[in-house]
Amino acid sequence: MASVPAYDKFAVYNLRSNFQRAPGFITSCPMCSSKVETIAIPPTAAYWQDYETLLIPVHDYTYLHNCPHCGWWGLRESWQDAEYHGESDYLTSGILAEWDISSKSIPISILTNYLQTKDPKSDYRQIDSQVFEKLIAECLKYEYAPCEVYHVGSRRGEGDGGVDILMIKDDTEWLIQVKRRVNNKLESVDAVRMLNGVLLREGKRFGMFITSAANFTKDAKSETDIKTPGAYGVRLINRGDIHGMIARLPRSLEPPWERSASNPKMYSGPLFSMSEEFTALFEPYESRKLMDQYFRSDAFRDRYHERLKQAQPKASADKQ
């Protein structure tokens, strides 16, 4: 089975425990030594968790380090507890993990990025059928946006009733059947007839049949020409069409660091110690004295009282 490498796991380091003085930022990738890209991002959910428990934490920065060469990422975040003048300084570092492409729990974003780097002639036989349906659902969300897409799938072994995905576009419901084929046969007319029967049973007029087969038979294509009065339509989507939809998906559908940043307990788990090789990657931090001076300045005092005023109404509302 094919495996997919991804920095999907992470380790959290308390930099106050790993350095005698606050370090600067990482400029080289700890995995491949390439130059990393650094951008400022909004505070993580873990910071806002502290915001709820501390009197008035003052956010310093949240930076995303990303290696464009190997995909490593790191989140550097720091804030001050204005009440006690304590400092929090963390680095969350991505850890390389191997995902089996047939795994039922492989994240769709990792699978998508993997498929976007594959040869267009590759097939999908190794992917779990339920994961394949979820992948198609993501494709439809992007391909037909704005729309609502719901993965129905089979429930409790009862089957899906001929509907794997429900899409609502412009107030019109589309019933969608998805097939991940393990052979090289063309999609038969019987499969399309079954979808027509589902539409008739459910009283719907629009459907899609999406298959990993290379194409549909001539009779299957003719089966979409239904003489039903009024609007009616069945779209047939084959393997080549799926390739195109996956290629058009945004590359960073759900980057691993984003899942970490949305985890409010990111800093509540075990903390790790850094190796000497890792600590050597940090630039020296020459502005520590300036930071200490800032805590004793009128600017900090003014900022503290302003944030305190903002927090008091929120605290009162929570109590009510």
C-alpha positions in Angstrom: 0.0 0.0 0.0 1.2 3.5 -0.7 2.0 5.8 2.2 1.6 9.5 2.4 4.2 11.5 4.4 2.8 14.6 6.2 3.6 16.9 9.1 0.3 16.0 10.7 1.4 15.5 14.3 3.0 18.1 16.5 5.2 18.6 19.6 4.9 21.6 21.9 8.0 23.3 23.5 8.0 25.8 26.3 10.8 28.1 25.3 11.1 29.5 28.8 12.2 26.0 29.9 14.5 25.4 27.0 16.4 28.8 27.0 17.9 30.9 29.7 17.0 34.0 27.7 14.1 34.4 25.3 15.4 33.3 21.8 14.7 34.9 18.5 13.0 33.2 15.6 13.8 30.2 13.5 15.1 31.0 10.0 16.1 27.5 8.9 14.1 24.4 8.7 15.0 21.8 11.4 14.3 19.0 8.9 16.0 20.0 5.7 17.9 23.2 6.6 16.1 25.2 3.9 15.1 28.8 4.6 11.7 29.0 6.2 8.9 31.5 5.4 7.5 33.4 8.3 4.1 35.2 8.4 2.0 36.7 11.2 -1.3 35.0 11.9 -4.1 35.6 14.4 -3.8 34.3 17.9 -4.5 30.5 18.4 -7.4 29.0 20.2 -5.0 28.1 23.0 -4.2 31.7 23.6 -7.9 32.6 23.8 -8.2 29.8 26.3 -5.7 31.6 28.5 -7.5 34.8 27.8 -10.6 33.3 29.6 -8.6 32.2 32.6 -6.1 35.0 33.2 -7.2 38.5 34.1 -5.7 40.3 31.2 -3.2 38.5 28.9 -1.4 40.8 26.5 -0.8 39.1 23.1 2.7 39.7 21.7 2.7 37.7 18.5 1.7 34.5 16.7 3.9 33.5 13.8 3.7 30.7 11.4 7.0 29.2 10.2 6.7 27.1 7.0 9.3 25.3 4.9 8.3 25.4 1.2 10.7 22.6 0.4 9.7 19.8 2.8 6.5 21.0 4.3 7.7 21.4 7.9 5.7 24.0 10.0 6.0 25.6 13.4 3.8 28.0 15.4 5.6 30.5 17.6 3.3 32.3 20.1 4.0 34.6 23.0 1.9 36.6 25.4 2.3 38.4 28.7 0.2 38.1 31.8 -0.3 41.7 32.7 -1.5 41.0 36.2 1.6 39.0 37.3 4.1 40.2 34.6 4.6 36.5 33.6 5.5 35.6 30.1 4.4 32.6 27.9 6.5 31.6 24.9 5.7 28.4 23.0 6.8 26.8 19.8 4.6 24.1 18.3 6.5 22.0 15.8 5.1 19.7 13.1 6.2 16.1 13.3 6.5 13.9 10.2 4.0 11.1 10.1 3.2 8.4 7.5 -0.4 7.9 6.5 -1.5 4.7 4.7 -3.5 5.8 1.7 -6.1 3.1 2.4 -6.6 4.3 6.0 -10.2 5.2 6.9 -8.9 8.1 9.1 -6.6 9.8 6.6 -7.4 13.5 6.6 -8.9 14.7 3.3 -6.5 17.6 3.1 -3.5 15.2 3.2 -5.1 12.9 0.7 -5.9 15.8 -1.6 -2.3 17.2 -1.5 -1.0 13.7 -2.2 -3.3 13.1 -5.2 -2.4 16.5 -6.6 1.2 15.4 -7.0 0.4 12.0 -8.6 0.3 11.1 -12.3 -3.2 11.9 -13.7 -3.5 8.3 -14.9 -3.4 7.0 -11.3 -6.5 5.3 -10.0 -8.3 5.4 -6.7 -8.5 1.7 -5.9 -6.4 1.9 -2.7 -8.6 4.6 -1.1 -11.3 3.5 1.3 -14.8 3.9 -0.3 -16.1 6.2 2.5 -13.0 8.3 2.3 -13.4 8.5 -1.5 -17.0 9.8 -1.0 -15.7 12.5 1.4 -13.0 13.5 -1.1 -15.7 13.9 -3.8 -17.8 15.9 -1.4 -14.9 18.4 -0.9 -14.5 18.6 -4.7 -18.2 19.5 -5.1 -18.1 22.2 -2.4 -15.3 23.9 -4.4 -16.6 23.1 -7.9 -20.1 24.3 -7.4 -19.6 27.1 -4.8 -21.6 28.6 -3.3 -23.6 25.5 -2.4 -24.3 23.2 0.5 -22.9 19.7 0.4 -23.7 16.8 2.8 -22.0 13.4 2.8 -24.8 10.9 3.5 -23.0 7.6 2.9 -24.1 4.3 4.5 -25.5 4.4 8.0 -25.2 1.6 10.5 -24.9 -1.0 7.8 -28.3 -0.1 6.3 -26.9 1.2 3.0 -27.2 4.6 1.6 -30.5 4.2 -0.4 -28.7 5.0 -3.6 -27.6 8.5 -2.3 -24.0 9.1 -1.1 -24.0 12.9 -1.3 -26.7 15.6 -1.2 -25.9 18.9 -2.8 -28.1 22.0 -2.7 -27.3 24.6 -5.3 -29.6 27.6 -5.9 -32.4 25.9 -3.8 -32.2 22.9 -6.1 -31.4 19.5 -4.6 -29.0 17.1 -6.4 -28.8 13.5 -5.4 -25.4 12.1 -6.0 -24.2 8.5 -6.3 -20.4 7.9 -6.0 -18.6 4.7 -7.0 -15.0 3.8 -6.4 -14.4 1.0 -8.9 -11.6 -1.7 -8.4 -11.6 -3.0 -11.9 -11.0 -1.4 -15.3 -14.5 -1.9 -16.8 -16.6 1.0 -18.1 -19.5 2.1 -16.0 -22.6 0.2 -17.2 -26.1 1.3 -18.1 -27.5 -0.5 -15.0 -25.7 2.0 -12.7 -27.3 5.0 -14.4 -30.7 3.4 -14.5 -30.5 2.8 -10.7 -29.8 6.5 -10.2 -32.8 7.4 -12.4 -34.9 5.1 -10.2 -33.7 6.8 -7.0 -34.6 10.2 -8.5 -38.1 8.9 -9.3 -38.5 7.3 -5.9 -37.4 10.5 -4.1 -39.4 12.9 -6.4 -36.2 14.7 -7.4 -35.2 15.9 -10.9 -31.4 16.4 -10.7 -28.7 13.9 -10.0 -25.0 13.0 -10.6 -23.3 9.7 -11.1 -19.6 10.1 -10.2 -17.3 7.1 -10.8 -13.6 6.3 -10.7 -14.1 4.2 -13.9 -12.4 5.6 -17.0 -15.7 6.3 -18.7 -19.3 5.3 -19.2 -20.6 2.9 -21.9 -22.6 4.3 -24.8 -25.8 2.9 -23.4 -25.1 4.5 -20.0 -24.7 7.9 -21.6 -27.9 7.4 -23.6 -29.8 6.6 -20.3 -29.5 10.3 -19.2 -31.8 11.3 -22.1 -35.1 11.0 -20.2 -38.3 12.3 -21.7 -39.6 13.5 -18.3 -41.7 16.7 -18.7 -40.1 19.8 -17.2 -36.6 20.3 -16.0 -34.6 17.1 -15.5 -30.9 16.4 -15.6 -28.3 13.7 -14.8 -24.7 14.5 -15.0 -22.1 11.7 -15.6 -18.6 12.3 -14.1 -15.8 9.9 -14.8 -12.2 9.4 -13.6 -10.8 12.2 -15.8 -13.3 14.6 -14.5 -12.4 13.7 -11.0 -8.7 14.4 -11.8 -9.7 17.8 -12.9 -11.8 18.6 -9.8 -9.0 17.5 -7.5 -6.4 19.5 -9.4 -8.6 22.6 -9.0 -8.9 22.2 -5.2 -6.9 24.7 -3.2 -3.6 23.2 -2.3 -3.9 24.1 1.4 -7.4 22.8 1.9 -6.9 22.3 5.6 -3.2 22.6 6.5 -2.1 20.6 9.6 -1.0 23.7 11.5 -4.5 25.1 11.2 -5.9 22.2 13.1 -3.3 22.7 15.8 -4.0 26.4 16.0 -7.7 25.7 16.5 -7.1 23.3 19.4 -7.7 25.2 22.7 -5.8 22.5 24.6 -2.7 22.7 22.4 -0.5 23.9 25.3 -2.2 21.7 28.0 -0.6 18.4 26.8 3.0 17.2 27.4 5.8 19.6 26.8 9.0 18.4 25.2 12.7 19.3 25.6 14.7 20.5 22.7 17.9 19.0 21.4 21.0 21.1 21.1 20.7 20.9 17.3 17.2 22.3 17.5 18.0 25.2 19.9 20.9 26.2 17.6 18.4 27.1 14.9 17.0 30.1 16.9 18.4 33.5 16.2 19.6 35.5 19.3 16.9 37.8 20.8 18.5 41.2 21.3 15.4 43.1 22.3 14.8 41.5 25.7 16.0 44.6 27.5 13.6 46.7 25.4 10.8 44.4 26.5 11.6 44.8 30.1 11.7 48.5 29.7 8.3 48.4 28.0 6.7 46.7 31.1 7.8 49.7 33.2 6.7 52.3 30.7 3.6 54.5 30.6 2.7 52.9 27.2 2.3 49.5 28.8 0.4 50.8 31.7 -2.1 52.6 29.4 -2.5 49.5 27.3 -3.1 47.4 30.4 -5.9 49.6 31.7 -7.4 49.8 28.2 -7.5 45.9 27.9 -8.8 45.7 31.5 -11.8 47.9 30.5 -12.5 45.7 27.5 -12.4 42.6 29.6 -14.7 43.8 32.4 -17.9 44.1 30.4 -17.2 40.6 28.9 -16.7 39.1 32.4 -20.0 40.7 33.6 -21.9 39.3 30.6 -20.5 35.8 31.2 -21.7 35.9 34.8 -25.2 36.8 33.7 
